[in-house]
Each structure stands twice: as C-alpha cells, then as structure tokens.
Amino acid sequence: MESLTLPGTSVLGKKLLAALYYCGSSMTVQFMNKALFTTYGFHFPVTVALLQMLFIAPVCYLVARPPVEVGLAKGALPLATVNVLNVVCGLIGTGGLNVPMFIALRRLTLLWTILLERFVLQKVHENATLGAVVIMITGALVAAATDLSFNAYGYAAVLFNDFLTASYLIMVKNTPAASALTTTGLLFYNATLSLPLLMASVWGSGEWDGLWRYPLLYNPEFLAILMCSCALGLTINHSTFLCTRINDPLSTSVAGSLKNVLMTFIGIWAFGDFRWQIWNVCGLCISMGGAVWYATRSALKAAKRTAAEREMLSRDPAKQPLIGKDRAGAALARSAAASTSKPKSLQLVDSAQSPALEEGRVTDKSISPIGHPSPPERRVPKSSASPSTPTHRTPDNQKNPSPSPEYR
C-alpha cells in the first residue's frame, strides 16, 4: 500500500498517479456518504466516523506492522486529533448540504492552505499561483452566493472543515512522527488514537440512543452502503496521506478542487436535493478555470524540473559512459576516491605502481577504452639484468618515446 507506481515511473508520473488515486477515492467515499445521509436518512455522522476508524485500525496494523511505542503515539496524537475532527466535520457538512453547495464551500480550503504555508512554513507563492487561487475562490463565492437553502449547522461544519483540512495537510508534512512511520503505519496510529474521542462523542451526543431506533438498521441495502462507506474511509485517508507526501499540500488541495468540479455536475442530478441556478454553473466554471490553470502550470514545472535533473545526471562523469578527454578527469577522480578510502600502506603501493597518476601526467594513452588505467607495461626479463645491480628510475626527460606512427 506504500507505493502506487512501478520502480521505473518518473517523478511526474508518481505525482499524477497519487493525485488520481486521491481524487478517485475522495469521489467514491463522498458519494457513498451522501447516499447514506440523504437517501437512507442515516443522520449519525460521528457513528460513521467511529465505524470507519474501527475498520482502518486493524487493517493498517496487519498490512504495515508498525512499532507500537509510547513515543510515537505521543508524537502522532496532535495529528490524530486534527484528523478525527476533520472527518467528523466533513461528514456533518456532507449530510447538511447538497453536493454543489458543499463543494463550493470546500474550495476555501485553498485559501487556508496558502495562509498557513505563508505564516507557518514561511513559504512565498508566486503571483501566478495566487492568481489561480483567487479565480478559484471567486468562483466558489459566486456559487455559494446563489444558494437557495441555508443550513447554519452545515455551513459552520464545512467552514471549520476547511481550516482543519488545511492544518492537516501542513501537519502531515511537518510532524516528526509522520516522517518516522510509513503512510499505513501513521494511519494505524491516527485511527487508534481517535477511537476514545469518537466513542465519547457517540455517547455524549446522543447518537448511541438514536442509533437503535433507526428504522433501516437491519436493511440489507443500508448495511451494504454502510460497510462500503467504512471500507472506503481507509482509501480516502491513505490516498490523502500518500498524495500529500508525494506532492505539496497546495497541489493536493488543487487536485481535490479538480475532482470537485466533476462531483458538482454529478451531484446536481444524483440526489435530488439541489435547486438549480444559472449563477451556480457560472461560479463553478470560473472556479474550474482557475483550478485547471494551476494544475497545468504545476505539471509543466514538474516536467521541467525532472528534465533538468536528468540533464545534470547525464553530465556526471562518475556515473555515465565517458569518451574523449573526459576519461582522464574521471580516472583522476576515481583514483583519488579509491586512494582516500584505502590505508596509507596500500596508497603507497598504488602510487608506486601508477607513477603517471601520481605525477599528474595522465593522457588518453594511459587510460583504457572504458576509462580505467591501462595494464602495466611489460617488464625486462630477469636474465637481461644483473640481480646485484640496483635498478634506478629513469627521469622522464631521458626516456625513449614509445613506438608510435610518427617515429616509425
């Protein structure tokens, strides 16, 4: 579950696959939850969140087998608290508002993300990025202003959900416990640590008593939808973590906005609780234009960054095939790296065996075709030299040149 891509997939491909995984999971689970709350009238969002966490915790533990340590639990507790509040507020907003209105308000997450990155991470965004976000938010506000039905409880839940989502995205990137655990391991801690808070909320909010009076509690179709909602809660949490780790928080938010455009047009006709207005469509189109602009610009920037990295790698003489004059420099680099990693006694032996490298007289003739020093020259047979006569090294200026076409 930690990777969605093959080893050979490019950086840009991984980013796109993570974004698609996040968008697909989010769309599916949101439509399931909307059907649960609107079609079946199951108005128990905290209970749904509790069931989702009860499903996520054991599955993530069986998959990742993360270490169970008190220190990791303390480090993950703030993230788990924000996560569970975010999930509950999202479920309340899903049940209280129609899909287009819910999505229009959810686009304000982008504004919170930029503000938190600016004041918490000291990250300055480019003017083009800010312009795209302004267009998206303007379209969202136009769509929200044409809402013919007002639900104060749902509005408050969604607006708080926006802030919690942005905080959650920033914390995933900057929490030490998040970097010490895998994505699935962190999900296990998130779900496990949120269980006590959710159980207390189910009991304190009165959902426990109302749950047993729900008329469709034993209906097979309702139970199937409820089980799918619980299972898909794992995929949306996992995809959010994974997409945030591979992409930056703002890109994850924009990916969510792009899938929200599609969800808006589906939600207009899917559940029958939307009162159509022309300004809603205009606002959504404006928002979609800003989202497409930012997403396209981010993809082009990532592609340029990947191309630049490949070009730098191709110019590295220590990693790429060498030709011509580069061989000499690479040979010196390899010899220096090898000599520094050996004991001094071995370095002395190497220096005695490679006087050309020692004196800095490396030429193409002293290097083999694959960039390594040539084999040592043939020595004079012992019979031609007196054993008692010591051998002396001939200075370079007295040596006879080796046979070459110019001297033949």
KAGIDA-V483597 format. One record per residue. N is the residue number from 1. RES is the residue in one small letter. PSI is psi as a letter, one per 30 degrees, with the letter a starting at -180 (NA if undefined). D_FIRST is the distance of its C-alpha to the first C-alpha in Angstrom with 2 decimals. Layout:
BEGIN
N:RES:PSI:D_FIRST
N:RES:PSI:D_FIRST
END
This chain:
BEGIN
1:m:f:0.00
2:e:f:3.80
3:s:k:5.67
4:l:g:7.23
5:t:l:10.39
6:l:l:12.55
7:p:e:14.27
8:g:g:17.40
9:t:k:16.30
10:s:l:18.61
11:v:e:18.04
12:l:e:19.36
13:g:e:17.10
14:k:e:13.94
15:k:e:15.67
16:l:e:16.65
17:l:e:13.37
18:a:e:11.84
19:a:e:15.10
20:l:e:15.12
21:y:e:11.77
22:y:e:13.30
23:c:e:16.64
24:g:e:15.76
25:s:e:13.93
26:s:e:16.84
27:m:e:19.47
28:t:e:18.44
29:v:e:18.18
30:q:e:21.35
31:f:e:23.33
32:m:e:22.39
33:n:e:23.54
34:k:e:26.61
35:a:e:27.55
36:l:e:27.22
37:f:e:29.50
38:t:e:31.90
39:t:e:32.25
40:y:f:32.12
41:g:h:33.55
42:f:i:31.13
43:h:i:31.93
44:f:i:29.96
45:p:e:27.18
46:v:e:26.81
47:t:e:26.44
48:v:e:23.63
49:a:e:21.84
50:l:e:22.51
51:l:e:21.19
52:q:e:17.91
53:m:e:17.52
54:l:f:18.68
55:f:e:15.89
56:i:e:13.09
57:a:e:14.44
58:p:e:14.48
59:v:e:11.17
60:c:e:9.41
61:y:e:11.98
62:l:e:11.58
63:v:e:7.92
64:a:f:8.58
65:r:h:12.37
66:p:l:13.40
67:p:k:17.14
68:v:j:19.28
69:e:k:21.96
70:v:e:24.56
71:g:e:24.38
72:l:e:20.72
73:a:e:21.48
74:k:e:24.48
75:g:e:22.68
76:a:f:19.98
77:l:e:22.71
78:p:e:23.91
79:l:e:20.53
80:a:e:19.98
81:t:e:23.51
82:v:e:23.14
83:n:e:19.92
84:v:e:21.65
85:l:e:24.78
86:n:e:22.97
87:v:e:21.38
88:v:e:24.79
89:c:e:26.75
90:g:e:24.58
91:l:e:25.12
92:i:e:28.82
93:g:e:29.19
94:t:e:27.53
95:g:f:30.05
96:g:f:32.99
97:l:l:32.97
98:n:l:32.76
99:v:e:29.77
100:p:e:31.68
101:m:e:33.17
102:f:e:29.95
103:i:e:28.31
104:a:e:31.45
105:l:e:31.36
106:r:f:27.65
107:r:f:28.47
108:l:f:30.27
109:t:e:26.94
110:l:e:27.50
111:l:e:30.80
112:w:e:29.46
113:t:e:26.71
114:i:e:29.43
115:l:e:31.76
116:l:e:29.36
117:e:e:28.32
118:r:e:32.04
119:f:f:33.35
120:v:e:30.53
121:l:f:28.99
122:q:h:32.28
123:k:k:30.60
124:v:k:33.12
125:h:l:32.05
126:e:l:34.04
127:n:e:36.62
128:a:e:34.91
129:t:e:31.77
130:l:e:34.01
131:g:e:35.92
132:a:e:32.91
133:v:e:31.87
134:v:e:35.50
135:i:e:35.58
136:m:e:32.45
137:i:e:33.86
138:t:e:37.29
139:g:e:36.04
140:a:e:34.17
141:l:e:37.38
142:v:e:39.47
143:a:e:37.31
144:a:e:37.35
145:a:f:41.11
146:t:g:41.75
147:d:k:40.13
148:l:f:42.77
149:s:k:41.26
150:f:k:40.67
151:n:j:38.61
152:a:e:39.02
153:y:e:36.47
154:g:e:33.80
155:y:e:34.83
156:a:e:34.63
157:a:e:31.19
158:v:e:29.75
159:l:e:31.52
160:f:e:30.21
161:n:e:26.73
162:d:e:27.11
163:f:e:28.02
164:l:e:25.26
165:t:e:22.57
166:a:e:24.07
167:s:e:24.34
168:y:e:20.75
169:l:e:19.63
170:i:e:22.09
171:m:e:21.19
172:v:e:17.47
173:k:f:18.80
174:n:g:21.59
175:t:k:20.81
176:p:e:21.03
177:a:e:18.79
178:a:e:15.98
179:s:f:16.46
180:a:f:16.73
181:l:l:13.36
182:t:l:9.72
183:t:e:8.29
184:t:e:7.16
185:g:e:10.47
186:l:e:12.38
187:l:e:11.49
188:f:e:12.88
189:y:e:15.97
190:n:e:16.38
191:a:e:16.55
192:t:e:18.64
193:l:f:21.07
194:s:f:21.68
195:l:e:22.76
196:p:e:26.32
197:l:e:26.99
198:l:e:25.90
199:m:e:27.95
200:a:e:30.93
201:s:e:30.61
202:v:e:30.55
203:w:e:33.63
204:g:f:35.44
205:s:f:34.98
206:g:g:36.50
207:e:f:33.54
208:w:e:33.72
209:d:e:37.26
210:g:f:36.72
211:l:e:33.69
212:w:f:35.93
213:r:g:38.38
214:y:k:35.96
215:p:f:37.61
216:l:g:34.55
217:l:e:32.72
218:y:g:32.92
219:n:k:32.70
220:p:e:30.22
221:e:e:29.24
222:f:e:28.72
223:l:e:26.63
224:a:e:24.38
225:i:e:23.92
226:l:e:23.34
227:m:e:20.65
228:c:e:18.84
229:s:e:19.23
230:c:e:17.75
231:a:e:14.65
232:l:f:14.21
233:g:e:14.68
234:l:e:11.13
235:t:e:9.92
236:i:e:12.70
237:n:e:12.06
238:h:e:8.41
239:s:e:9.73
240:t:e:12.79
241:f:e:11.45
242:l:e:9.49
243:c:e:12.61
244:t:e:14.93
245:r:e:13.69
246:i:e:13.96
247:n:l:17.02
248:d:l:19.87
249:p:e:20.46
250:l:e:23.22
251:s:e:21.29
252:t:e:18.68
253:s:e:21.75
254:v:e:23.36
255:a:e:20.41
256:g:e:20.76
257:s:e:24.47
258:l:e:24.16
259:k:f:22.26
260:n:f:24.83
261:v:e:27.60
262:l:e:26.41
263:m:e:25.85
264:t:e:29.37
265:f:e:31.10
266:i:e:29.28
267:g:f:30.01
268:i:e:33.68
269:w:f:34.32
270:a:e:31.57
271:f:f:32.78
272:g:g:36.45
273:d:g:36.61
274:f:k:36.99
275:r:j:40.52
276:w:k:40.59
277:q:k:42.18
278:i:e:42.71
279:w:f:41.86
280:n:e:38.41
281:v:e:37.70
282:c:e:39.35
283:g:e:37.35
284:l:e:34.03
285:c:e:35.11
286:i:e:36.08
287:s:e:32.77
288:m:e:30.93
289:g:e:33.12
290:g:e:32.19
291:a:e:28.45
292:v:e:28.76
293:w:e:30.95
294:y:e:28.55
295:a:e:25.48
296:t:e:27.60
297:r:e:29.03
298:s:e:25.73
299:a:e:24.49
300:l:e:27.82
301:k:e:27.69
302:a:e:24.28
303:a:e:25.67
304:k:e:28.79
305:r:e:26.96
306:t:e:24.97
307:a:e:28.29
308:a:e:30.04
309:e:e:27.57
310:r:e:28.02
311:e:e:31.75
312:m:e:31.89
313:l:e:30.00
314:s:f:32.47
315:r:f:35.33
316:d:j:34.26
317:p:f:36.86
318:a:f:34.99
319:k:f:32.02
320:q:l:33.66
321:p:k:36.55
322:l:k:39.88
323:i:l:43.16
324:g:b:46.62
325:k:f:47.39
326:d:f:43.83
327:r:e:44.03
328:a:e:46.54
329:g:e:44.52
330:a:e:41.38
331:a:e:43.48
332:l:e:44.84
333:a:e:41.38
334:r:e:40.11
335:s:e:43.32
336:a:e:43.13
337:a:e:39.54
338:a:e:40.45
339:s:e:43.67
340:t:f:42.12
341:s:f:39.66
342:k:l:42.52
343:p:l:45.30
344:k:e:48.57
345:s:e:50.39
346:l:e:48.02
347:q:e:48.26
348:l:e:52.06
349:v:e:51.89
350:d:e:49.63
351:s:e:52.02
352:a:e:54.99
353:q:f:53.38
354:s:i:52.25
355:p:f:55.24
356:a:e:54.25
357:l:e:50.98
358:e:e:52.80
359:e:g:55.48
360:g:g:53.19
361:r:h:54.90
362:v:k:51.84
363:t:l:52.57
364:d:f:51.02
365:k:f:53.30
366:s:g:51.84
367:i:k:48.30
368:s:l:47.02
369:p:f:45.52
370:i:g:41.96
371:g:g:42.63
372:h:l:43.65
373:p:k:47.15
374:s:l:49.58
375:p:l:50.89
376:p:k:53.93
377:e:l:57.29
378:r:k:59.61
379:r:l:61.85
380:v:k:65.62
381:p:k:66.61
382:k:f:68.04
383:s:f:71.39
384:s:f:72.09
385:a:k:71.83
386:s:k:73.78
387:p:f:71.78
388:s:f:73.85
389:t:k:73.50
390:p:k:70.63
391:t:k:68.37
392:h:k:68.03
393:r:k:65.51
394:t:k:67.12
395:p:l:66.56
396:d:e:64.64
397:n:f:67.70
398:q:f:69.66
399:k:k:67.16
400:n:k:67.98
401:p:k:65.56
402:s:l:63.46
403:p:k:64.65
404:s:l:63.40
405:p:e:64.67
406:e:f:66.66
407:y:f:68.71
408:r:NA:69.42
END
